[in-house]
Amino acid sequence: MQENAQVFIKIDEYKKTLETVKVIKTKLEEAREILKRISELKIEEYNQLGKWDSSLEEVEKKMASVNEALGKPESI
């Protein structure tokens, strides 16, 4: 095949091709935005899970303190 070979296509097909390329570009931009939002949500999820973990640890410490107090009654 020659490097500088000319290719002829119908104008209608060319316009359809341009429109298809435009649609693909739009879809790629939408996909990039969705991926960005998912990434943001995962970071938010990770932070929230960390907060919940800290809360659970705090409750566990309080429960251990209560259990210790109940296990060692003071003399009356």
Steps between C-alpha positions, in 0.01 A plus 500: 500500500631844418566746781339793324210312349181702481185365655162612378189469710152634461424825680210332684731230634756764600237697690379181672858420596552848644176472697603158632838636608322787677270260684795281604687805629195607703461150644869490593466833684193367683687183594794705630264708718330188634835343581606819679179499706544132590854576616372787716231275648754229582715754685193623689405139578850425629491805727154410632608141571796639697264711710274201565801290598610767748149517644489124544838500671376768739188298582711187551724686746198625692353149507830361629494764773142410593584128501801565721291705744230233513754222542664665801222621732610734776435399856182634652 
